[in-house]
């Protein structure tokens, strides 16, 4: 299954975050933002960290997490 296919269940998906793409490991309709706790529909997922393997609802949340934890790169 790839990110363009329709999920088969309504719960949280398990996702492996890659550079420029992601791989769905367990079907679901959404992932949960690591910063805000908001649900992000898979078809709207645009921000994540490959290094931390976590999704973000928007660029602001991504920057906030980066500033909280710093970057090893």
Buried (B, 14 or more C-beta within 10 A) or exposed (E): EEBEEEBEEEEBBEBEBEEEEBEBEEBBBBBBBBBBEBEBEBEEBEBBBEEBEBBBBBEEBBEBBEEEEEEEE
